[in-house]
Amino acid sequence: MKKIIFVISIMLSVAAMANPNAYDKTTDHKKIGWMDKGMEQVKAKLKDPESAQFSGVYFHRGADGVPMTCGKVNAKNSFGGYSGSERFFSAGKPHLTFLESQVDGFPGLWSKFCQ
């Protein structure tokens, strides 16, 4: 019995880590769809999109009511190692998707669109 419980707990832990949909607690399908779109745009900006690990992803209406996907992503760099989590936000289009390491003045933009 202990062995079964151990195996189940390991499986749940792995499933939780592999879940790319690290959303807030929303059940609103429109918001979840928007967050999916935002995460896909973030992946497109990464060197290794398949390695993306999202956390703390949430939907937010930023400045002027613009819908945004906000959160953190960790992905492999050019050397094949994870570089550490960084914040991102996306309005669902490539030219409206920003990663903290790729944009000067990111903290001000984050405040405007994700807080």
Secondary structure, 3 states (H helix, E strand, C coil): CHHHHHHHHHHHHHHHHHCCCCECCCCCHHHHHHHHHHHHHHHHCCCCHHHCEEEEEEEEECHHHCEEEEEEEECECCCCCECCCEEEEECCCHHHEEEHHHCCCHHHHHHHHHC
